[in-house]
Amino acid sequence: MTAVPVSPAARAAAASRRGTPRAARVRDARERLIRGALAGCALLSVVTTFAIVGILAGETIRFLGMPEVSVADFLTGTTWSPLLGAQKQFGIWPLVCGTLLVTAIAAAFALPVGLVTAIYLSEYAPPRVRTAVKPALEVLAGIPTVVYGYFALAVITPFLHDHVSDRFGTFNALGAGLAVGIMILPIVASLSEDALRAVPRSLRDAAYAMGGTRFDVSVKVVVPAALSGIMASWLLAITRAIGETMIVALAAGGNPALTLDPSAEVQTMTAYMVQIFLGDAPATGVEYRSSYAVAAVLFVITLGLTVAGNLILRRFREEYD
């Protein structure tokens, strides 16, 4: 075979790419270090997740095995009174009901308002308005949740008592739910607006060419095309609302009640865990271990919402070239 001649410039370029043996070893060591660090970070997240699941499962099994607790009563009972009285009752449904009631109020407020805000910013707002409004919305996400709790106590609840009904006391589900809704509003608005702006311009132009108005294009073309991203923002906001702690601990109250009345005082699962971990319950008692069982139920609910949301996202996912 005839050797192909290689120019001196090509040989010099190849040599410079290879570098000296020492430089090559240093470069390879650096690459291995970076790969190891990245793999370690990924492994740490996996180990942390399994550790949390293991601790929740172990403590929940210990709680359910205690003589004061019945598995059937825990899963089907309608009374939760672990701290008062000689006959303690551990029916989880009042805490679940309070959590879902506050979350439903927050979602009913934040999801439509956030979507309408996202449509305005994406389709109607001038660039200068969008540049000013979107960062202002995202600032709300950085406010500590304890501030939202005090806002519910100082502003929302008095307004409800004075202008809606005198049935609203100091603690109520509606005030806490509205405060949680304000907290998750930036999540819905920001992520939905990003999903709407990701829709190709060609779809909008085609709809305008067929005589559609801006409202028709926004509602009938852009929103359906961005539905998967919008639903992802809704799912993230709902799971964030379910896990919220400080707002509900301050504004919802501490009465675990099986009710759908928004003016009633309720207790959520996270608020109960705050109450237990304040230090009044002994670390070896049934009350302390009940908080792990409540956390396990909260974990299962959140996991179920995430799995269902992923199935829905896969069903409505849109891909564009």
N, C-alpha and C positions, 0 to 999 in steps of 0.2 A: 504494500500500500504506500502511496505517496504521501509524505508528511505535508500537512498544510502549513505554509509559512506564517509565522506570527510576528507582527511588527513589534519593534522595541517599545512603542507607546502602549500596546496592549499588554505586553509582559509587565511593564511598570505599573499599569493600572491594577492588574491582577495581584501583583505583589503588595501594592498599597492596601488593597482590600483585605488580603490575608493578614497583613501586619507581621510584626515579629512574633516568634513563638511565645514570648513572655506576654505580649499584649493580647494575643489570642487566648491564653490561659486566663488572664484577668477578665477578659470580656466574657468568657464562658462561665467563670465563677460568679460574675455579677448576674448573668442571666439565670443561673441556677438559684442564686439567692432571691432574686425577684420572684421566680416561679414558686419557690418554697414559701415565701412570705404570703403570696396570693393564695396558695393552697391552704396555708395555715389559717388565714382569715376565713376562708370558706368552711374549713373544718370546724373552726371555733363556733361559727353560727349554727352549724348542724348539731354539734355537741351541746351547745347551750339550749337549743330547742328540745332535744331529747332529754336533757337534764330537767328542764321545766316540766315536761310531760311525766317523767318518772317520779319527780317529787309530788306532783299533784295526784298521780295515780296511787302512790304509796300512802300518802296521808289520807286520801279519800277512803281507801280500803280500811285503814286503821279506824277512821271515824265511823264508818258503817259497821265495823265489827264491835263497837263499844256497846255495853248492855243497855245504855239509855236510848239507843238509836235503832230504828226499824227501817230497813231498806224500802219497804212498801210505803211507810208513812213519809219517808223523805221524798220519794218520787211522786206520790199522789196526795200528800197531805195539803191542807189549805190553811194551816196555822203555823206561824213561825214565832216562837217565843223561847229562845234558848237561854236567856239571861235572867228571867224572872220566874219565881214560883218553883215549888218542889217538882212539879210535873212539867218537865221541859218538852217542848214540841218542836219538831224539825221538819215541817212541811215546806218544801222549797218554793211552792207556787206563788205565795205572796211576793217574794223577792223577784221572781221571774216576771210576774205581772207588773210590778213597779218599774222594772228595767225596761220592759217592752212598751209600757205606757209613755214614759219619758222619751224613749227613742222614737216612738211613733209621732209624738208631738213635734220633736225636733225635725224629723224627716218631712212631716207635712208642711213645715215652715221653710226649711232650707232647700229642699229639692226643687220645688217650682220657682222660688225666688232666685236661687242660684242659676237655674237653667235660663230663665228670662234675662237675667243679668248677662250671662254668657252670650246669648243671642244678640243682645244689644251691643256688647263690646265687639263681637265678631262681625256683625252684618250692618250695623247702623251707626255706631259711634265714629266720629272723625278720629284720625290718628292721634291728634293732640289730646282728645278726651280719653282715648284708650290708654295712652301713655300715662296719664295722671290717675285714672280710676283704678286700673288693675294693680299697681303697686299699693295703692291705698287699701284695696281689698285684702291683699296678701299680708298687710301689716296686722290685720285682725288675727291671723293665724299665729302670730308671735306673742300675743297678749297672754300672760299666765292665766290658767283656768280659774285660779282662786279669785282673780279680778272679776271674771264673769259671774262667779258665785255671789260675790258681794253686790255686783250690779243687779242680779236677780232679786236679792233681798232689798236693796235700797231703791230700785227704780221700777222693775217689772211688777213685783208683787204689790207694792202700793198702788200702782196704776190699775192693776186688775181689781183690787179691792175698792178703789174709789170710783172707777168708771165702768166696770163690768158687773161685779156682784160682790156683796159683802160676805159671801160664803168663802172667799179666798182669805185664808189666814196667813200667818207669817211664813209657813211652809206649805207648798202645794206643788202638784206635778206640772201644772201648766207653766208656772214661772220658771221652774227648772228646765222644762223642755224647750221653752223659747230661748233661754240662755244657751243651752246646748246647740240649738239651731243656729243662733248667731255665731257660735264658735265654729261650726262645720260649714257655714256658708262660704268662706273663701275656698275651701276644698272643692266644693261643687262648681263654683263660678270659675275658678282658675283652670281646673282640669277640663271642664266642659268647653271653655273658650279655646283652649289649646286643641281639643278634638275638632271643634267646628272650623278653626282656621286651617287644620290639616286637610280638609276636604279640597280636592283639586278645583282650581278655578274653572276648568273646562265644564264641570257640571253646572256651575252657576251660569256660565255664558250660554250653555245649551238651553237652560230653563228660561233665561231672559229672551233668547231668540225665538222661543215658542210663545212669547207673549205673557210670561209670568210676571207678577209684581214682585217687589222686594219681599213682601210678607209671604207670598206663595213660595218663592225660592227658599226663603229661610226655613219655613215650617215644613214644606212638602219635599224639599230636595236636600238641603244641607243637614237638617236635624236627623232624618233617617239615615243619611250617609255616615254621620258621626255617631250613630246610636251606640255602638260598642264602647267608644270612649266615654260617652255620657254615662252609660250604665256602670262603667268602671269607676267613675267619680262618685256616683251614687253609692255603690257598694263600699268604697273606701270611707265615705262620710258616715254611712250607717254603722259600720263596724267601729269607727272612731267614737260615735255617739254611745254605742253600747258599752264601751270600755271607759267612758268618762267617769271621773271619780270626784274631784273637788267640787264641781258645780252642784252635783246631786247631793253630796254630803252636806253642803251648806244650805241649799235652797229647797230640796225636796222633802226633807224631814227624816225622821227615824222610826216611822210607824209602818211596819210591814203589813200591808192591807191588800186583800184580794179585791180590787176595785178598778173600774174604768172611769171614775169621776175625776176629771182634771183638776178640780178644786180641792181634792182630798190630799192629805199628807201621806206620802208613800216612802218606802225605803227600797233602794236598788241593791243589787248584789255587790257592786263596788262600794257603796256607802256602808253596807254592813261590814265589809272587810276593814274599812277604815275604823269603824267603831271598835272592832275586836282588837286591832293592832295598836290602839291607843295605849294598851298596857293594863287595862283593868281586868282582863281575863287571864287566868294562869296558863302558862305555856303547855302544860300537860293535861289541861281539862278538855271536856267535850266541846265547850264553847270555842276554844282556840282552834281545835281541829275542824270544827264545822266550817271555818272560813276557807280551808283548803277544799272542802267538798263544794262550797259555793263557787270558788274559783274554777274548779273542774267543770262545773255546769256551764259557767260563763265561757270557758275555753271551748266546750263542745258546741255551744250556740254559735260562737264566732267562727269556728271551723266549718260548721254546717253552712253558714251564710257565705263563706269564702268558696266552698266547693260548689254550692248552687250558683253563685255569681260567675264562677269560671265556666260552668256549663252554659249559662245564659250568654256570656260574652262570646263563647265559641259559636253559639247559634246565630248571633247577629253580627259577627265580625265581617268587616268589609275590607278588601285589599285593592289598592289602586297601583297602577304602574306609573 
